[in-house]
């Protein structure tokens, strides 16, 4: 089955700096890669996703890149703000309605002002 | 995005009792819903895949007789933790995946279960 590795486990940056979180996956059949932000005591919120037919996707300060050959994808947050502080999870799956997501272990991002 | 609700948000129960958690997709139909468990400072671990009108598919190591799942309609799935014990205390999160080419998976707000 699919296995997703995520690094780093913790990341501390100064406000305004960029943050990069990296994930690798094992199943070459996976073709859907979402990123979730989870605040304490809440469910995960989808912040951006990418499909295997695309190499990069951007939404304001957030971008995701995908390298299918190397089986890794990354989340990039620019101009970080204190409210970006949260736990971020990457996930992978085959893009089909009945298929569950397999999650990485998460990255705790702390943005200090 | 689509909205998924969970009820209750928090429950405290005595050891040996059963607890039911409801998961609803509010503005879309979900033939499949998923149940995850999350321990403090850990990732989401898939427990089972809930299919409307059929039996749930459980992940290895998850006791199907302890975690009863019922997917009664296209918008409702329930998880019942039977004979709960303190080690079942956790954050339980459901999700539903939209069908078609989009395929985004939306999560509920989670249910904090504490077994005394």
Interface residues (C-beta under 8 A of the other chain):
Chain A: X32 X34 X36 X41 X42 X43 X44 X45 X46 X49 X89 X95 X96 X97 X98 X99 X100 X101 X102 X103 X104 X105 X106
Chain B: X1 X4 X6 X31 X32 X34 X42 X43 X44 X46 X49 X51 X91 X93 X95 X97 X98 X99 X100 X101 X103 X104 X105 X106 X107 X108 X109 X110 X112
